[in-house]
Amino acid sequence: MATRRSHRKSRSGCKECKRRRIKCNEDKPQCTNCIRHGIACVYLKTGAPQPEPSPSESSPLPSHSTSCTFVGTPPQVLPRSLQNTSDLHQPHPLFELGDLALLHHWCLVTSLTFGSTADVSLWQMGFPKVAFRHPFLMHGILSLAALHVAYLNPSSRRSSMLDAAQHHSKSLQGFRQGIDQMSEKNSEALFITSAFTFLYAFVTFGTLHSEFEEGANSATRTLRVLGADWIPLVRGVSTVLKPTYESLKRGPFSCLFEMGNWDNLNPDDVSGPEDKEILRLQEIWKGGEDAAVYDKTLYLLRKYCAWVKQFQPNRDDSPMKLKYNQDCSGPFIWASLSPEQYFKLLHQRQPSALIIFAYFGAVLNSLDRYWWMEGCGKSIVGAVDECLGPYWTPFLEWPKKTVGLD
C-alpha cells in the first residue's frame, strides 16, 4: 500500500498563503498563488515566529523585530461607503485586497483615459459610486482596470488578463440577473455595465487579442471580431432599458444620452474622400433583394463618418464642442440604429454585409489613439478580408490601406 506523501510546510512563505493554509512556492516578488488570485503578496521578515494577535487586540504598528514588505501595489483604504458592509466580515467576501488595488488604479489612472472630457469625475467618481450599490458594475470597472494594467505592464499581462476575464464573467452574470429584475433603481448600473462590456469586447479583440485568445481557433476569434457577442448586447440593452429611458435622461448621467447634432447631421454636407469611397459600395448590391437594408446601413455609416470628422484632434473649424465622450459614442449609435436585418446578413457572412462592416472598421480606426480602441479597426478589416475571396479584393483596398494592412 502506497504511503501518503507528507506535506512540506513552508516557514518562509507569504502571509496570504499562510492565512489560507496552502503551500507557497515562495517566488519573488510575487508567489504563484497571489498572482492567480490577484492579491498583494506580503512576505514577513522575522527572526522568530511571532504569536498572532487576538481579534480584540489593536496593533497599528509592527513590532521592532518584524517588518512587512508589500510587493506591487500596496493595499488601499476602503471607501467610506464600504466600511460598514457585512460583506467584509464574511468568509468569502465579494472583493479581495487585490481588487482594491485595481479600483485604486481605475480612480487614479484608467478613469483619466476615456477621452478628452472635461467631466472626468463621471468616470473617476460617478461610476464607482453607483458600483458600490451594484457589485456587477464594480466587477465591470475592475475588469477594465485589469485590462489597462495588462496594457501598461507586459510583464504581468497574463495574470492581469486572467483577472479581467474573471471580473468580466462575474459582471455579465450579475448583469443578466439585473435585467430580470430591472427597475429605476438599477437601470443606471445596467446601462453603464453594457457600455463597459462594449469597451471590454473592443480591448480584447484589439491590441490584447493575442493574450486573450491564446489557445482559441481563428473561427472563434472571427466570430468575436464580427460582433457575435457585443452587437446583440448593445442592441438588446436599448430595448430592455426603454421603460426607464426617460428617467435615465433626467438623472445624473444624462450626458451619456446626448447625441449632439446627430439627428441634424447630413453626410452630403460634409462629403470628402472617405465618403466617396463608402458611396462606391452601392454598386455591389444595386438591384438586389436586400438593397434597401444595405442602403440604410450605408447611409448611417456615412453619417457616422461625418460625425467622427467633427472631433478630429487639432481641428479648429469643428462645428461641435466636445462634450463627454461624443467622439467615442459613434460606434454605439451606429450599432444601435442600423437595421436588424443587416446584422442577420452579417451573421450569415453575406459579402455585402461583410464589406460594409470592413468600412465600419476603417472609420473606427480614427479612434485608434485611445488604448481601449487600439487595433480594433484593424482586427475588423483583417477578419473580413479572411472571410472573403479574391473577387472582393478591390472593394477592400481603401479600408485595408486606412488601417495599415495594405
N, C-alpha and C positions, 0 to 999 in steps of 0.2 A: 504494500500500500504506500503510495507516494506521500511524503511528508509535506505539509504546508510550509511554503517559504515564509520566513519571518519578515516583518516589515521593518526596514531600517529607518529609525526615527532620525530626523534632522534637527540638531540643536541650533543650527545657524541659518535656518530658513527664514523667509519673510514673515512679517507679523500676520498678514492676511491668511497665509496657508496654515499657520499655527491656529488661528482662530477657527478656521474651517476644519481643522484636524485632518488635513490632507498633506501628502508628501510634496515638498517644494524641491524643484530641481536646482534652485539657488543660482540661476542665471542672473547675470548683472548686465545692465542696470535694472531689468525687469524680468521676473520669472515667467515661465510659460503660462501658469495658471492665472496670474494677474493680467497678462496680455489677453488671454481668452475671455476673461470676464470684464475687461475694460476698466480696471480699477487701479488706483495708485499703489505702487509696490513699495513697501516700507521694510527696511532691514534694521533690526535693533543691534547696536554696537554695545556690547556689555561684557564685563569681566566675569560676572557671576550671575546666575539666574535670580531674577527679582520676583517677589510674590506679586500676584495680581491684586490690584486694589479691589475692595468690596464695592458694590454698586452705590453704597451710601457715601463713600469717600469722594472727596473732590480734590484732584491734584492737577491744577492747570499747568504746572511746570514739571519737566522731567527731573529726576534726581541727578546729582553730580556724577554718579557712576554710570549712568545710562544716557545715551543720546540717540535721537531719532534722525534718520536721513531720509527725506522724501525724494523719490526719483520721479522725474517727469513733472506734470502739473500738480501743484500742491492742492489739497482739498480746500474747497471754498466754503464760506459761511452760508448757511441756508437762508433763503429769502424769508422775511418775517411772516409771510402768509403761509409758509410751510412748517413753521417751528412748532405748532401745536397739533399737527395732524397725527391721527392714530397710526398711519402707515409707518411712521418712523420707529414705532415700538413693536412692529410685527416681525416674526422670524424671517419672513421673506418679503421685504419691502418692495414697492413698485420700482424704486430707483435706488441705485447704489452710488458709492463715492465717486466712481469714475464718471457717472452721469452728471454729477455736479461740475466736474471739470469740463465736460462738453457744454453744459449750459453757460459756464463762465466764458468759454471760447465763443459761443454764439453771441453773448451780450457785448463782449469787448471787440470781437474781430468779425465774425461771419455776418452779423446784422448790418455792418457798415458796407458790405459789398454788393448789396442789391440795388444797383442803380444810383444815379446822382440825385436822389430825392432830398428835398430839404427837411422832410419829416422822418429822419432816421429813427426817432423814438417809436414809430409804429412797429418796426422790426425789433428794435432793441428792448423795448419795454412793453409795448401794447400787446404783441402776440404772446410773450411769456406770461403776462398777467392773465390772459384768457386760459393759457395752458395749465396754470396752477389749479384750475377748476375742472379741466378735461384732460386726463392722462394721455388719451390718444393723440391730442395735439402736441403735448410735451414730447411724446415719442417721435412725432414728425419733426419737431425742432431739433431734437438730438440726432436724428438720422441725417439731417442736412449738415449739422455741425460736424458730425463724424466724417462725412464726405469731404467737407472743407479741410479738415485735419489731414485726411488722406491725400488731398490735392496738394497741400503745402509741404507734407513730410513723406517723401517716397520711402524712407527707411522704415516707417511704421505703417505703410499703406495697407498691407494685408490685414492686420488686426483692426485698423480703423474702418476698412470696408466691411469687415465682419460685424463690427459694432453697428454700422449704418444699416446693414441688411436686417439685423435683429430688431432694431428700433423701428425700421420701416414696416416690418411684418406685424409688430405689435400695434403700430399706428393704424394700419389697414384693418386689423381685427376690430379694434375699438371703433374705427370709423364706420364699419358695416353695422355694428351694434347700435351706434348712434343714429344711423339712418333709419333704423327700425323704430326708434323712439324719438324721432325728430320733433322739436318744438322751438319756440323762440329762444329758449334758454341755451340750446346747444347749436343753433343754426350758425352763429359766428364761427364757432370752433370747427364745424363741419366744412364750411366754405374755405377757411384758411387751410385746413388739412388737405382739401382737394387741390389747392394751389401748390402746397408743398409736395404733394405726390407727383404733380406735373413736373416740378423742378427736379425731383429725385429721378424721375424717368430720364429727363434730358441729361443729367450729370452722368448717369450710369450707362448711357449709350454714346456719350461723347468722349471726353479725354480719358476717363477712368474705365472705359469699357473693357480693356484688356484684362484688368484685375477683376472686374465684376463678373466677367463671363468665362473665367478660366474653367476649362472642362466642358463648357457648353458647345453645342454644334452650331454651325453657321445658320442653319434653318431657324433655330431658336432666337438667335440674335436678330435675324432679319425680321421675324415677327415683332419683336420688341421695337425695333427701329421704325417699322412701318405703322406703329401705333396700336398694336393689338391690345395693349394694356391701358395706356394712358388716354387714348382718344375716347373710348367708351366712358371712362371715368369723368373726363371733363364735360362731355355732353350729358351724361346722366345726372351730374350734380346740378346742372342748370334746371333740369326738370324737377328733381327732388326738392330743391330749395325754393321753388316757385311760390308755395304758400307763404313763405316768410320773407320773400324778396323785398317787399316794401318796408318792412321793419328793419331789415339789414341796411337798406339805403338811408334810413334815418338814424342809424346807430353810429357808434364811434369810428367804424371802419367804412364810412360812406365813400371815402376816396377810392376804395377798391373797386367801386362800381362806376367810376367816372370814365366815360368814353370820349371825352373831349369833343372834337369836331367829326368824329367817325361818321355819324348819320348824314352830315352835310358834305362829306368828302367825295369829290368826283375825280376818279382816276384820269379822266380825259383832260382835266385841267392841269395836271402835273405830269403829262406824258414825257417820257425820256427813253434812253436806250433800253433800260430794263423792261419798260412797259411794252416796247415794240417786240422784244424777244418773247414776252409772255403772250402777246396777242397772236403771234405766229402759230401758236399751238392749235388755234381753232380749225386750221386746215386738216388736222388729224381726224377729227370726228364729224366734220361737216356733213350733214345729211343723215347721220346715224341715229338710231333709236334713242340713245341716251344724250343726244346733243344738248338738249335743254338743261340737263343736270350739269354737264361739263361746262356749259356757257356760264351758268350761275356761279359755279365754283371758281371758274377762272376770273370772273368779274370781282369776286370777293378777294381773290389772290392779288389782283391788280390794285384793289383798294388797300390791302394790307401793305403792299409795296410802297404805295404813296404815303401811307401812314408812317412807315418806318423812316422814310426820307425826311420827314419833318423833324426828327430827333437826332439827326446825324451830328456827331461831335463837331464843335467849332463852326457850326453853321449859324451865321449871324442873321440871315434873312428868314429864319424859321417863323411861320405864322403862329406856331404853338409854343407856349412856355411850358417846359417840362413840369408836370405835377405827378407826385407819387412815382410810379414806375410805368408810365404810359408807353414808353418806348418798348417795354418788355411785355405789354399786355396784348400786342398784336397776335401772337400765336394762339392765345386763349380765345380771342374774338373770332379769328378765322376758323378754328376747330369747332367753336360753338355754333356759328352761323351757317357754315357750309351744309348743303343738303345731306340728309341721312343716306339717301340713295348713293351719293358719291362715295361714302365710306364703305358701303356694301360692295361697290365696284372695286374699290381699293383692296378690300379684303379678298376679293376674287382674283386679284392681280391682273386686272384689265389694263392693257398697255396705256391707254389714255389717262386712266386714273393714276397710274404709277408715274407717268411723266409730269402730271400736274403736281404730284407730291414731291418730285425731284426739284421742281421750280420753287415750291414752298421751302424746301431745304436751302436753296440758293438764297432766297430772301432772308431766311432765318440766320444765315451766315453773317448778316450785318450785326448780330448781337454777339459775335464771337469774342468781343472784348470782355465779356463777363465770364468769370471762371465756370459758372454753372451752365453756360451755353457753349463753352469752348468745344469745338469739334462736332457739335450736334448736326449742323447743316451738312458738313462733310460726310458724316455717317449716313444721313438720309440719302444723299445723292449717290453714294457708293453702293448702298443696299439696292436702290432702284436699278442702277447700272448692272448689278449682278443678276437681277431678275429678268432683264430684257435682252433680246438677241441683238446682233449687229445691225439689223434693219433699222432699229430705232436710234442708232448712234448719233446721226446728225441732229436729232432733237435734244440730245443731252449735252451737246457741245458747250452751250452757254452755262448751264448750272455746274458742269464739271470744271470749267475754267474759273467760275466765280469762287468755288470752294477750294481750288488748288489741286484738282485731280486730273488736269489735262496733261 
